[in-house]
């Protein structure tokens, strides 16, 4: 299968999933080819009609040489030399970006091209798209934070040919913010599925404790005057559909049970914002300089062939804050899971044996397993620290003095997501054990999930002292795979 790009609307999260997760190729459609041909012809006419233009990287040098002129006679040779001068990558080390993220970077790069604003020919767009059809270059994770995103793009496009580049095209290849678009899209492709898994885990705990359903009903959610809290109530009640409303605990559940909708509601809010930022960023033209068609900004340019304008598009100011917000929300969810799982060990809460010990025969029951949450909670909270623009730009040379920190936010998210998946694994396994111990059936919609966890991870407490880690690992890996594919239910039926 192939994703065909014709307009910026084709750079969607749905197509991002097809390219990054499903491994589909990219084709440049006829509409995009026509737009690029039209833009390049107008751009060349502008250059011919206005020989004294300052256009960064076309009629001037790059970086600190932005004030140095390139004469009309030198422009073609400069473009060819500029491509040859571009380093093939300075980064090093064992930490590298995953293939799915590199594929997203290639997709996002094409946003500057397909509508004509990068003033590149279809040939250049096709060269970039073809990167996906060969083994991808290795892009280091460390050291890639800099002014703009040229450092990782040096690596990603190292194998493109050196010949047949027109003035301005080598700069269009490397400028803009496709890495920020890719990182925020990568998080968006899995964040909602991870929340879905957390909702299911909390729903199991609600049933294991026979908590009053009134804590989660729609009327309560509406009174909070927050659509995301209401969404969380609805999600929990949907997962609990079909459970018995009678014979539940008559008095209120502990605080950690009652605040579930509000903690999840905030998570739903930040994930919705993240998805909006990802959708905006993928389809954003972030080129520097950017070519504007005649009349596009109300100004046809002195020659009537449009204008080329330098911009700050290579700095995406909303990507890393959106990822940070998800990291913080995930940390709150993991922290709540720690509290709930701890309460499940208390017989006064569950009306079962302390530590969920079958028949009281095992001194610690599942308590030792629940201790795993301490590490997940602490690490998730560490990942919730804000990512800010670096205060210093090391090696800055006049022009390049502010760096973009998207890879730092993205790397923290990988750890935060791992903590959430692990916490969800431990909590669901202990909760299924509690349901079994109390002879309580799981909610009908979660019966298959509970059965699969039982097959993969239980018993957690056994006569022979068997370690639970191997079983928990099987559940965790299926949860992670399901999240990356955007499907919170996949692991229920995985082999």
Beta strands, then each sheet from edge to edge (+ up, - down):
strand 1: 2-5
strand 2: 25-28
strand 3: 290-292
strand 4: 307-309
sheet 1: 1+ 2+
sheet 2: 3+ 4-
end
